[in-house]
């Protein structure tokens, strides 16, 4: 069946106002680049990034826009790491185009004070040692990241790495997510599904109100069968 898009459906599921997409099944060492000094990346030092998360973020934003009818300027993508934002997220083919159309892609420090209906957070760090540096441990930044979303918050990261870090604030947040069943895993055999399928061209009529953004109900509404058809290539039956 449509197992390959199962994670995407769970992420988009309106009941999941907050959801954590766990990348561990795709590998436990997905980060690349060097963290410099105290990893205070605000001055652009260090080059820590995660290309797998970029691909996943790209698919999520695209699905929100094309399948759920969320306006692109109602979506924000944020990360603690400047290199992830400027050298990776903003260079991704789809995200770059969306960025020009009003998708906001920024570091957490640049984001303070601005809310969006949907926020997607890229945590970047993914290594078997549970090393997350200082940026992710700073409660103020974490708080900003998690409080910007008015309707839906999607976190993308390595659950094992973030939990292994032992950081009390992250443990509190992620522990709650696990208990409430809000952690979505990626099937181990489905690494290829992390690649954005550039052939996706939804054939939904503009008049369809099934994918409208029901902000008043605090949900992203979508019709599951339509969304699955969209995710498989937008073919109508």
N, C-alpha and C positions, 0 to 999 in steps of 0.2 A: 504493500500500500504506500501511502504518502509519508512513510516514516522519516524520509529525509527532511521533510519540512515540519516535523512534529515540534521541534524546539521553537520554531518561528511562531507556530500557532499558539504555543503555550506562552510565549513572550507577549504576543498580541492579545491574548485572552483578556477580555474586559474586566473579569473578576480580579485579575492580577494587577492591581493598581501599582504595586511595587513588586519587582521581580529581579532575581539575580541570575544571570546566564553564566554558568560555570564552564570554563574552557578546558578543565583538566583532562577530559577524554581525548582532546586533540594533542596533548603533550604537556609535560610538567615543567618544561623549560622553554617557554615561548618568547621570553623577552630577549631583546638584543641591544647592543650598544653599552656604553660604559656610564656608570653613575660616577660623578666627580665629587671628590671631597665629601662634604656633608650632604650631598645631593640636593643642595638648595638650588633647584633648577630655575628659580625665578629670573636669574640673570642670564639664562640661556646656556649655562655650562652643562656638561653631561649630554649624553645622546641616548638616553634610555627610551626604548619604544617597544611596540608589540604589533607586528604586522597582522597577526591572526585576529586580534581585537579590531583592527581597522576594517577588515573584511566583514566581520560580524556586525559592527556598528553600521557599515554601509548597507547591509541587507536589511537591518532593522529599520533604519531611517527610510529606506526605499519602500518597504512594506507599509510603514505608517502613512507615508505620503500617497502611494499609489493604490494600496488596498483598503486603507482605513479612512482615507479622505482627510487626514490631518494636514492642515496647511503647513508648508515647509517652514514658514517663519514663526510657527508655533512650536518648533522643535529646536532644542539646544543640545549640542554634544560637548561634553566637558571632560577634561583630564587634568590630573595634578601636574603632568609633565609637559613642559613646553616643547620638547623635541617630538613628543607624540602628536601634539597639535600641529606645529608648523611644518615638520618634516614628513609626517605620515598621514594624519587624518586629512589635512588640507591638500595633500597631493593625490589622494585616492580619486580615481576618475569620476565616479558618481558623486562623491561627497564634495569635490571641487565644484562641480556643476551646481549642486544643490546650494552650496555656500554662496555662489554668485546670485542665486535666486532667493536668498534670505535665510538659509539655514545658518544658525550661529554655531561656530566651532571655536572654543576658547579654553584657556586654562582656567582653573577654579579662581585664581586670584583676579583675573579679568572679569569674572562673572558676577562678582558680589553685587547683591542688590537687584539683580534682574531675574524675573521669574519667566518660565515658559510653561505651556500646557504639558509638554512632554520633555523630559530630560533623559539623555543617555550618557552614562558615566563609563569611561574606559579607565580601569585601574592599572593597567600596564604590567605590573610586576607579576612574573610567573617564573619561579625557580624552585627546585626541590628543597632548598635550604630554609625557605620561609623568610628570606631577606626582603624587606620592603622599604628600607631606608627611613629617613625622617619625615619626608613629605606626607606619606600616607598615615603617619602616626599623629599628625597634628590635628587635634580635635576640631579646631576652628575651621580648618579647610574641609574636613569630612562633613561637618555640619552644614557648611555652605553647599557642598556637593549634593547632600541628601535633602536639602530644604528648598531647592529651586523649582521643583516640579509642582505644578498646580493640580495635575490630573493623573499623570503616569510617570513613574520613575523606573528606568531600566538600567541595572548595573551589569557591566560585563567585566569578568575577571577570573582569576584562578582561585577558587575557593580554598584549596589545600594550602596554597602559598600564603594567602591572607590570614587564614586561621592559624597556621603554624607560626606566624609572626608573633603570636601571643599578645598582640596589642589589645588592651581592654575595650576600647571603643569599637574597634572592628569586630571583636569577638561578640560583643553585645548585639550589634546590628545583625551580623551574619548568623549568630545563634538563633535570634528571633526569626529570621528569614527561613532557616532550616525547619524550625519547629512549626512554622505556619505553612510549610510546603510551598514556599515561594522560590525555591532554587530549581532552575531548569538545567538539566545536563545535556551535553552534546554527545550523541552516540559515537563510540570509539571508531566505528568503521565508516564514519560519515565525514571525515575530514574534508572531503571534496565539497561537501555542502556549505562549508564556510566560505568557499569561493563565491563571490557574487555572480549569480547567473545573469549575464548581460543580455541574454535572449529574452528575459522576462518583459513581456509587453502586455499588460492587462488589457482585455478587450471589454471593459465594463462601460456601459453607457453612462455618460455624464449625468443623465437624469436619475440614475439609481440612487436612492437615498439610503441604501442598506449600509453604506460605509460612512455615513455622516458622523461627524464628531459630536457626540452628545455631551457637551461640556457641562450642561446643567445637572446631568446625572453623575458627573465625575467619572465618566467612562469613555473609552474609545470603543465605539460600537462597530461590530462588523458581523457579517453573516458567515458562519464557519465554512459552509460548503463553497460559497463564492471565494472566500479567502484561500481555501485549499486549491481551488481551480486556478486562482491567480498565482499561487506559489508554484504550481506545476507548470505554468507557462501561459496562464490567462485564457485557456481554451474554454469556451462555453459549451455546455452539453445540451 
